[in-house]
């Protein structure tokens, strides 16, 4: 899957399902501080990623993920394995 498609899917579910303000969605945006994603949102994101990309997020693999670009990197690495 191409990076642009991954970013489009992530942006859409952040806006529509997590209710993140579109103006804050930038590659360098910190997931917690800038986008306001909390632990309950992460539970939803796990389900959404599994539904859209076909894999389960592992908490230990997400430990180093701080910003949106890194999150998309993570998804890209999993879907293109």
Number of C-alpha atoms within 10 A of each C-alpha: 11 9 13 10 11 18 18 11 16 20 17 15 16 20 14 11 12 19 14 18 12 13 8 13 18 14 13 13 17 20 19 15 11 15 21 16 17 11 10 9 15 15 11 12 19 15 14 19 17 12 11 12 15 12 14 13 18 9 9 8 9 12 8 11 16 15 19 22 17 18 19 19 15 16 20 18 12 14 13 8 5
